[in-house]
Amino acid sequence: MRLLQRYIMFELLKVFSFLLSILTILLVFVGVFREATEKGLGPAQALQVLPYVVPSLMPFTIPATLLLTVCLVYGRMAGDQEVTAAKAAGINVMSMLWPALLLGITLSLVSLVLTDQVIPWAMTNIQRIVSEAMEDIFLDMLRTKHLVADPSRGVSVMVMDVDGKTLIRPTFRYSPPGSDPVMIQAQQATISFDMTAREIVLHLDRGQADLGGDKSISIRDNDVRFPMPKELADAHPRHLTIREIRQAMGKLQSELDDYVVAKDLRALFALTLGEFHDLGTDESLYHREFEKPKESDLRKLHTEVHSRLAMSTSCLFFVLIGGPFAMLQARRQFLTSFILCFVPILVVYYPLALGMMNLSKTGSADPTWAMWVGNAVLLTAGLHILRKVLRH
């Protein structure tokens, strides 16, 4: 790297590091406050969540910070006539821009790694902290009231006492809709949350389960698992790696293929037996309860993969617009250049990206190309501005 490029790269890295640190510190407290409010965390848990909130904010702060950086650095250089002096010395504008383009490519890869690897890891740790907080809240309620009940899900727990995390003489009652209630009594039990399997685990010591009617079984040092509440059990696609998303897509596609085969077999048997009245009813029911939700989940996962790739590479396109635009606006303050450059992006790019994301999730557009429309607009605008800079 020649002297001029080293000088520009050093300026870019210096300004970018400073701005990113300031913006991240400001936004991280907003993120922690949001997580604490949504999950009902206390001050201690909020401080534990703090290190894991930072990676989840980085993919959003990096592009805007990079745009502000190139506007500041190239705007100052153009305002101080450094660009004019370089062109008079026979140095092409592109040779001055390529350090910023190199930084944009690097940060695009960093953003992709953050969204694909770091954010799922961070969200796993946040969920672990939330589960530990739920355990503490649950045990505190049992210590004071000796009873925790959730009638909406048909779950209730009653204990004689609580010793640390051990429940003394607990009685569990589980009444799922449409099934016989299950009652479990034990001498002792411990409760934990399995975030991987999305289940609540009860470890029972010397107990008995009443399955309804005359059915009962003895339990000795066994685990009983219940599904978590839906808001905790559902994993958002953003919390999965691309590899896990593709595995989930393959599983959903396999289930849909099996459903199509089963649907054809049901139709064949109905036609063979002359039960024509069952054809429309069964197909409508299965489509509403199985096929339609599965197809919706499959589209959301497919959209998530392409949105990560497209949003990550936005760093490069922001540089392609911001650098040349700041050179053209040499007589203006860098903040003015940033606002004039960022406001159209805010008004056009982000609504377009979000709109294409919604269309892809509903099946109205193919995310393979739809998620790249916003970047194509940025590329077109950036090349137009760069052409002006190269000519003048």
ABEGO torsion letter per residue (X at the ends): XBAAAAAAAAAAAAAAAAAAAAAAAAAAAAAAAAAAAAAGBBAAAAAAAAAAAAAAAAAAAAAAAAAAAAAAAAAAAAAAGAAAAAAAAGBBAAAAAAAAAAAAAAAAAAAAAAAAAAAAAAAAAAAAAAAAAAAAAAAAAAAAAGBBBBAAAGBBBBBABBBEABBBGBBBBBBBBGBBBBBBBBABBBBBBBAAAGBBBBBBBGBBBBAEEABBBBBBGBBBBBBBBAAAABBBAAABBAAAAAAAAAAAAAAAAAAAAAAAAAAAAAAAAGBAAAAAAAAAAAAAAAAAAAAAAAAAAAAAAAAAAAAAAAAAAAAAAAAAAAAAAAABBAAAAAAAAAAAAAAAAAAAAAAAAAAAAAGABBAAAAAAAAAAAAAAAAAAAAAAAAAX
